[in-house]
Amino acid sequence: QLPSEVYGGDIYYQMGCVRSILASGNPMASCSTSGALPCYQPLYGTLAAALAWLLGGRVLVAMLALAVALRALGAWIVFACVRRRAGAAAATLLAGFWLLVHPGLLLRYTDLAQFVVAPAFLFALVHYLERHSWGAAVLLGAALAVASYTHAVLFTGAIVLTAVTLPLGAWLGNGSGGRPRSAAPIEGARWMFVAGMAAL
């Protein structure tokens, strides 16, 4: 990374990626994916470029507006996930703490992955382990697909965590009300469906 005080560092690099997508209309034209190792995926750049297009090509304004929206979305995801299990008071406290531990503007792909996509994936994973339904499987598969389009490190960690917890949950019976071990083949089929969604 170049020194931020002199050259702008990651933020200006990200702005260049957004401008590439905005100019070409192609998310894969991002400088993070064009001729580069597949680590920094183009979801953030695509969202920022779409917003910049709506704002008449003002990339910096779009990135700042998106930063505000992403902070609100991330805090809401944490609040919604915790409220179902611990009540509104605990959810409000944890959502506020989530905002405090991420004080900066969300202006990069890594910020999007850490603050929004990671808690959304964990919410979807816990939801599936609780419900063991096809709807929950679709939600988890969609969360993995979003992770794959956000950041390669997040996607790898999410796949490993999913691959460990889903078969284990099916075998031990972690569903609401308990699941017999004979349900393992059905849960395995849902797990394969989730993996297929992620591959898409």
C-alpha positions as CSV (number, residue, x, y, z in Angstrom):
1,Q,0.0,0.0,0.0
2,L,1.2,3.5,-0.9
3,P,1.4,6.0,2.0
4,S,-2.1,7.4,2.4
5,E,-0.9,10.9,3.3
6,V,0.9,11.3,0.0
7,Y,-0.8,9.1,-2.6
8,G,-4.2,8.2,-1.2
9,G,-3.4,4.5,-0.5
10,D,-6.2,1.9,-0.6
11,I,-9.0,4.5,-0.9
12,Y,-7.8,6.0,-4.1
13,Y,-7.0,2.6,-5.4
14,Q,-10.6,1.6,-4.7
15,M,-11.8,4.7,-6.4
16,G,-9.9,3.7,-9.5
17,C,-11.6,0.3,-9.4
18,V,-15.0,2.0,-9.2
19,R,-14.1,4.3,-12.1
20,S,-13.1,1.3,-14.2
21,I,-16.4,-0.4,-13.6
22,L,-18.4,2.8,-14.2
23,A,-16.6,3.6,-17.5
24,S,-16.9,0.0,-18.9
25,G,-20.2,-1.1,-17.3
26,N,-18.4,-4.4,-16.6
27,P,-17.9,-5.4,-12.9
28,M,-15.0,-7.7,-13.9
29,A,-13.2,-4.6,-15.3
30,S,-12.3,-3.7,-11.8
31,C,-8.6,-3.2,-11.3
32,S,-8.8,-5.7,-8.4
33,T,-9.9,-8.5,-10.8
34,S,-8.6,-7.6,-14.2
35,G,-5.3,-9.4,-14.6
36,A,-5.0,-9.8,-10.9
37,L,-5.1,-12.8,-8.5
38,P,-8.8,-13.4,-7.5
39,C,-8.7,-12.0,-3.9
40,Y,-10.4,-8.6,-3.9
41,Q,-13.7,-9.3,-5.6
42,P,-15.8,-6.6,-7.3
43,L,-19.0,-6.4,-5.2
44,Y,-18.1,-3.1,-3.5
45,G,-16.9,-1.6,-6.7
46,T,-20.0,-2.7,-8.5
47,L,-22.3,-1.2,-5.8
48,A,-20.4,2.1,-5.7
49,A,-20.3,2.3,-9.6
50,A,-24.0,1.7,-9.8
51,L,-24.6,4.5,-7.2
52,A,-22.2,6.8,-9.0
53,W,-24.0,6.2,-12.2
54,L,-27.3,7.3,-10.5
55,L,-25.5,10.3,-9.2
56,G,-24.2,11.5,-12.5
57,G,-20.7,9.9,-12.4
58,R,-19.7,11.5,-9.0
59,V,-17.6,8.6,-7.7
60,L,-16.4,10.2,-4.4
61,V,-19.9,11.3,-3.5
62,A,-21.2,7.8,-4.3
63,M,-18.5,6.1,-2.1
64,L,-19.3,8.4,0.8
65,A,-23.0,7.9,0.5
66,L,-22.5,4.1,0.2
67,A,-20.3,4.2,3.4
68,V,-23.2,5.6,5.4
69,A,-25.7,3.1,3.9
70,L,-23.3,0.2,4.6
71,R,-22.8,1.2,8.3
72,A,-26.6,1.3,8.8
73,L,-27.0,-2.0,7.0
74,G,-24.3,-3.7,9.0
75,A,-25.6,-2.5,12.4
76,W,-29.1,-3.6,11.4
77,I,-28.0,-7.1,10.5
78,V,-26.3,-7.4,13.9
79,F,-29.3,-6.0,15.7
80,A,-31.7,-8.3,13.8
81,C,-29.6,-11.4,14.5
82,V,-29.2,-10.8,18.2
83,R,-32.8,-9.6,18.8
84,R,-34.2,-13.0,17.9
85,R,-32.1,-14.7,20.5
86,A,-31.4,-12.2,23.3
87,G,-34.0,-9.4,23.0
88,A,-34.0,-5.8,21.8
89,A,-31.9,-4.4,24.7
90,A,-29.0,-6.8,24.1
91,A,-29.4,-6.3,20.3
92,T,-29.2,-2.5,20.6
93,L,-26.1,-2.8,22.9
94,L,-24.3,-5.1,20.5
95,A,-25.2,-3.2,17.4
96,G,-23.9,0.0,19.1
97,F,-20.7,-1.9,20.0
98,W,-20.4,-3.1,16.4
99,L,-20.4,0.5,15.2
100,L,-17.9,1.5,17.8
101,V,-15.3,-1.1,16.9
102,H,-15.6,-0.1,13.2
103,P,-15.3,3.7,13.6
104,G,-14.0,4.6,10.1
105,L,-15.8,5.1,6.8
106,L,-16.5,1.9,4.9
107,L,-14.8,2.8,1.6
108,R,-13.2,-0.5,0.5
109,Y,-14.0,-4.1,-0.3
110,T,-12.5,-5.3,3.0
111,D,-14.7,-2.9,4.9
112,L,-17.8,-4.3,3.2
113,A,-16.7,-7.9,3.9
114,Q,-16.0,-7.3,7.6
115,F,-18.8,-5.0,8.6
116,V,-21.7,-6.3,6.4
117,V,-21.1,-9.6,4.6
118,A,-19.5,-11.5,7.5
119,P,-22.3,-10.9,10.0
120,A,-24.9,-11.6,7.3
121,F,-23.2,-15.0,6.5
122,L,-23.1,-15.9,10.2
123,F,-26.8,-14.9,10.6
124,A,-27.6,-17.2,7.6
125,L,-25.5,-20.1,9.0
126,V,-27.1,-19.9,12.5
127,H,-30.6,-19.6,10.9
128,Y,-30.0,-22.7,8.9
129,L,-28.7,-24.7,11.9
130,E,-31.8,-23.6,13.8
131,R,-34.4,-24.2,11.1
132,H,-33.0,-27.0,8.8
133,S,-35.4,-25.9,6.0
134,W,-35.0,-25.4,2.3
135,G,-35.7,-21.7,2.7
136,A,-32.8,-21.4,5.2
137,A,-30.6,-23.4,2.8
138,V,-31.4,-21.0,0.0
139,L,-30.5,-18.0,2.3
140,L,-27.2,-19.6,3.4
141,G,-26.3,-20.4,-0.2
142,A,-27.1,-16.8,-1.2
143,A,-24.9,-15.5,1.6
144,L,-22.0,-17.7,0.5
145,A,-22.5,-16.5,-3.1
146,V,-22.3,-12.9,-1.9
147,A,-19.2,-13.7,0.1
148,S,-17.6,-15.1,-3.0
149,Y,-18.2,-11.9,-4.9
150,T,-16.9,-9.7,-2.0
151,H,-13.6,-11.1,-0.7
152,A,-11.7,-14.3,-1.4
153,V,-10.5,-14.7,2.2
154,L,-14.0,-14.2,3.6
155,F,-15.4,-16.7,1.1
156,T,-12.7,-19.3,2.0
157,G,-13.3,-18.9,5.7
158,A,-17.1,-19.1,5.2
159,I,-16.8,-22.3,3.1
160,V,-14.6,-24.0,5.7
161,L,-17.0,-23.0,8.5
162,T,-20.0,-24.2,6.6
163,A,-18.3,-27.4,5.6
164,V,-17.6,-28.2,9.3
165,T,-20.8,-27.0,10.9
166,L,-23.4,-28.3,8.5
167,P,-22.6,-32.0,8.5
168,L,-21.8,-31.9,12.2
169,G,-25.1,-30.2,12.9
170,A,-26.9,-32.7,10.8
171,W,-25.2,-35.6,12.7
172,L,-25.6,-34.3,16.2
173,G,-29.1,-32.8,15.7
174,N,-28.7,-29.1,16.3
175,G,-32.1,-28.2,14.9
176,S,-34.9,-26.6,16.9
177,G,-36.6,-29.3,19.0
178,G,-33.7,-31.7,18.2
179,R,-33.1,-33.7,15.1
180,P,-32.6,-37.5,15.0
181,R,-29.4,-38.8,13.4
182,S,-31.5,-40.5,10.7
183,A,-32.1,-37.0,9.3
184,A,-28.4,-36.7,8.3
185,P,-29.0,-37.8,4.6
186,I,-31.6,-35.1,4.2
187,E,-29.4,-32.5,5.8
188,G,-26.5,-33.7,3.6
189,A,-28.7,-33.1,0.5
190,R,-29.5,-29.5,1.7
191,W,-25.7,-29.0,2.3
192,M,-25.0,-30.1,-1.3
193,F,-27.6,-27.6,-2.4
194,V,-25.9,-24.8,-0.5
195,A,-22.6,-25.7,-2.0
196,G,-24.1,-25.6,-5.5
197,M,-25.6,-22.2,-4.8
198,A,-22.2,-21.0,-3.6
199,A,-20.5,-22.3,-6.8
200,L,-23.0,-20.3,-8.9
